């Protein structure tokens, strides 16, 4: 991404802290705009407020920072945008506490161990219900787009550190938090970010493809001969690619199909009291009532009859 820090022994850090200030939140309101771009923090409780930002500046108007603070809402309003335009994005790593973000009509809850991207060219809001800790990459939007990454594809999309995309990024953030010199971490972090978003974009396409396949399967549950070959043929893909799509979601074609049939049968049992169990099973693709009953009990912990009786009571 061409964001390697300059060669030096130690990168200088800028630090802002509310410690010692008579009006800590007013100071904080000024601080966040100084550190990033025009933002509008708001109090949401009467608790004593504490906040600190430690920021490393990078070339090309980029920065990486650690933020520790208390409950608040941080908005980027239309007025803020008119007051100070910014062609930048925030990549926020939630390290402790929780937050809720909203942008472009998307609202998402962010737990510790997740990251999310926000576009500073448009209004957004971040709500922190209590004390939290974040690492924030503040990057020029053009830097991502020059690397083939469309920011609009990722706005508001939450990624956990367990994903293949985010794990190495969080590892780099952990190294910074553990005291490793920034100049040893940042070049690799920038490269991983570029690779990770590019990979995530490809994964987003795969997610859409998998959703289309799953939707088709749900429409074809009554077909008892539904198979990987038949579904792959419908979408003109190989069965190998089909199995890879389901593997990405941590399951298999067979398990997804069985679970879908069982859930559909469960819904029928609760809504159609007069239909025989055998007809419900056969109409959803099961080839025998005994197989249906065994699989149903294994998944739901009760027999179809027991569920039907409990639904009536």
NORPETA-V114135 format. One record per residue. N is the residue number from 0. RES is the residue in one small letter. PHI is phi in whole degrees, -180 to 180 (* if undefined). OMEGA is omega in radians with two decimals (NA if undefined). Layout:
((N/RES/PHI/OMEGA) (N/RES/PHI/OMEGA))
This chain:
((0/x/*/3.12) (1/x/62/3.13) (2/x/-120/-3.13) (3/x/-67/3.14) (4/x/-70/3.12) (5/x/-64/3.13) (6/x/-74/3.11) (7/x/-162/-3.04) (8/x/-70/3.13) (9/x/-142/3.04) (10/x/-75/3.11) (11/x/-72/3.13) (12/x/-117/2.97) (13/x/-98/-3.12) (14/x/-129/3.02) (15/x/-120/3.13) (16/x/-144/3.11) (17/x/-80/-3.13) (18/x/-57/3.08) (19/x/86/-3.13) (20/x/-94/-3.11) (21/x/-66/3.11) (22/x/-122/-2.99) (23/x/-60/-3.07) (24/x/-74/3.08) (25/x/-63/3.09) (26/x/-63/-3.14) (27/x/-64/3.12) (28/x/-58/3.10) (29/x/-73/-3.05) (30/x/-65/-3.05) (31/x/-64/3.09) (32/x/-71/3.07) (33/x/-65/-3.04) (34/x/-74/-3.00) (35/x/-124/3.12) (36/x/-156/-3.09) (37/x/-59/3.13) (38/x/-135/-3.09) (39/x/-128/3.07) (40/x/-71/3.12) (41/x/-132/3.03) (42/x/-72/3.04) (43/x/-128/3.04) (44/x/-151/-3.09) (45/x/-101/-3.12) (46/x/-70/3.06) (47/x/-56/-3.03) (48/x/-99/3.04) (49/x/-133/3.11) (50/x/-156/3.10) (51/x/-147/3.04) (52/x/-126/3.03) (53/x/-120/-2.93) (54/x/-126/3.01) (55/x/-107/3.08) (56/x/-80/3.11) (57/x/-120/3.08) (58/x/-62/3.06) (59/x/61/3.05) (60/x/61/3.09) (61/x/-110/3.09) (62/x/-156/2.96) (63/x/-130/-3.05) (64/x/-145/2.98) (65/x/-111/-3.08) (66/x/-129/3.01) (67/x/-129/-3.05) (68/x/-161/-3.14) (69/x/-100/-3.05) (70/x/-60/-3.13) (71/x/-177/2.89) (72/x/-116/3.07) (73/x/-112/-3.12) (74/x/-111/2.89) (75/x/-113/-3.00) (76/x/-94/3.07) (77/x/-61/3.10) (78/x/-65/3.09) (79/x/-60/-3.11) (80/x/-66/3.09) (81/x/-67/-3.11) (82/x/-71/-3.14) (83/x/-147/3.10) (84/x/-66/3.13) (85/x/-148/3.08) (86/x/-98/-3.04) (87/x/-135/3.04) (88/x/-127/3.01) (89/x/-108/2.93) (90/x/-109/-3.03) (91/x/-102/3.07) (92/x/-100/3.13) (93/x/-82/-3.09) (94/x/-98/3.11) (95/x/-153/-3.08) (96/x/77/-3.11) (97/x/-133/3.07) (98/x/-148/3.02) (99/x/-127/-3.14) (100/x/-114/3.04) (101/x/-144/3.06) (102/x/-162/3.12) (103/x/57/-3.13) (104/x/79/3.10) (105/x/-94/3.04) (106/x/-123/-3.09) (107/x/-143/3.07) (108/x/-93/-3.05) (109/x/-114/3.07) (110/x/-93/3.06) (111/x/-58/-3.09) (112/x/90/3.10) (113/x/-129/3.03) (114/x/-130/-3.14) (115/x/-149/3.13) (116/x/-110/3.08) (117/x/-125/-3.07) (118/x/-101/-3.08) (119/x/-75/3.09) (120/x/-80/-3.12) (121/x/-132/3.13) (122/x/-61/3.02) (123/x/-154/3.08) (124/x/-143/3.04) (125/x/-128/3.13) (126/x/-110/3.10) (127/x/-117/-3.06) (128/x/-77/-3.14) (129/x/-160/3.13) (130/x/-64/-3.09) (131/x/-150/3.02) (132/x/-138/3.12) (133/x/-135/2.83) (134/x/-111/-3.04) (135/x/-128/2.95) (136/x/-96/3.13) (137/x/-110/-2.94) (138/x/-127/2.99) (139/x/-60/-3.13) (140/x/-58/-3.10) (141/x/-64/-3.13) (142/x/-63/3.10) (143/x/-69/-3.06) (144/x/-70/3.06) (145/x/-67/3.08) (146/x/-96/3.07) (147/x/78/-3.08) (148/x/-108/3.10) (149/x/-82/-3.09) (150/x/-57/-3.10) (151/x/-60/3.13) (152/x/-73/-2.97) (153/x/-122/-3.12) (154/x/-58/3.08) (155/x/74/-3.13) (156/x/-85/-3.10) (157/x/-89/3.11) (158/x/-125/-3.13) (159/x/-90/-3.09) (160/x/-69/3.10) (161/x/-75/-3.10) (162/x/-74/3.12) (163/x/-61/3.13) (164/x/-69/-2.95) (165/x/-89/-3.03) (166/x/-54/-3.14) (167/x/-68/3.08) (168/x/-66/3.10) (169/x/-66/3.10) (170/x/-62/3.10) (171/x/-65/3.10) (172/x/-63/3.10) (173/x/-61/3.12) (174/x/-64/3.08) (175/x/-64/-3.14) (176/x/-65/3.13) (177/x/-81/3.05) (178/x/102/3.10) (179/x/-66/-3.12) (180/x/-55/-3.09) (181/x/-55/-3.09) (182/x/-66/3.08) (183/x/-87/-3.01) (184/x/-107/-2.93) (185/x/-63/3.14) (186/x/-58/3.11) (187/x/-67/3.13) (188/x/-63/3.13) (189/x/-63/3.14) (190/x/-65/3.13) (191/x/-65/3.13) (192/x/-63/3.12) (193/x/-61/3.13) (194/x/-65/-3.07) (195/x/-64/3.12) (196/x/-67/3.08) (197/x/-62/3.11) (198/x/-66/-3.14) (199/x/-63/3.10) (200/x/-63/3.11) (201/x/-64/3.12) (202/x/-65/3.13) (203/x/-63/3.08) (204/x/-64/3.11) (205/x/-63/3.10) (206/x/-60/3.14) (207/x/-64/3.14) (208/x/-65/3.11) (209/x/-62/3.13) (210/x/-61/3.10) (211/x/-65/3.13) (212/x/-64/-3.13) (213/x/-63/3.11) (214/x/-63/3.12) (215/x/-63/3.13) (216/x/-60/-3.13) (217/x/-63/3.11) (218/x/-79/-3.04) (219/x/-112/-3.04) (220/x/-59/-3.09) (221/x/-71/-3.11) (222/x/-80/-3.04) (223/x/-67/-3.10) (224/x/-93/3.14) (225/x/-59/-3.02) (226/x/-143/3.07) (227/x/-57/-3.14) (228/x/-63/-3.12) (229/x/-66/-3.14) (230/x/-67/3.11) (231/x/-60/3.13) (232/x/-63/3.12) (233/x/-60/-3.10) (234/x/-95/3.13) (235/x/56/3.05) (236/x/-127/3.11) (237/x/-79/3.08) (238/x/-63/3.10) (239/x/-63/3.12) (240/x/-65/3.10) (241/x/-59/-3.14) (242/x/-64/3.11) (243/x/-66/3.11) (244/x/-60/-3.14) (245/x/-71/3.12) (246/x/-63/3.10) (247/x/-61/-3.13) (248/x/-93/3.09) (249/x/75/-3.13) (250/x/-143/3.09) (251/x/-127/3.09) (252/x/-57/-3.09) (253/x/-62/-3.13) (254/x/-69/3.13) (255/x/-62/-3.12) (256/x/-64/3.14) (257/x/-62/-3.14) (258/x/-63/3.14) (259/x/-64/3.12) (260/x/-66/-3.14) (261/x/-66/3.13) (262/x/-65/3.11) (263/x/-67/3.09) (264/x/-64/3.13) (265/x/-60/3.12) (266/x/-62/3.12) (267/x/-64/3.14) (268/x/-62/-3.09) (269/x/-84/-3.06) (270/x/-115/-3.13) (271/x/-127/-3.00) (272/x/-72/-3.02) (273/x/-92/-3.05) (274/x/-75/3.13) (275/x/-60/-3.13) (276/x/-59/-3.11) (277/x/-64/3.14) (278/x/-68/3.09) (279/x/-62/-3.12) (280/x/-64/-3.08) (281/x/-68/-3.11) (282/x/-71/3.10) (283/x/-113/2.96) (284/x/97/3.10) (285/x/-75/-3.08) (286/x/-92/3.06) (287/x/-151/3.14) (288/x/-69/-3.11) (289/x/-66/3.10) (290/x/-63/3.11) (291/x/-59/-3.08) (292/x/-64/3.13) (293/x/-63/-3.11) (294/x/-66/-3.14) (295/x/-64/-3.13) (296/x/-65/-3.14) (297/x/-64/-3.10) (298/x/-82/-2.99) (299/x/-106/3.09) (300/x/78/3.09) (301/x/-154/3.12) (302/x/-82/3.07) (303/x/-56/3.13) (304/x/-63/3.14) (305/x/-62/3.12) (306/x/-65/-3.11) (307/x/-62/3.14) (308/x/-66/3.14) (309/x/-68/3.12) (310/x/-72/-3.14) (311/x/-82/-3.01) (312/x/-79/NA))
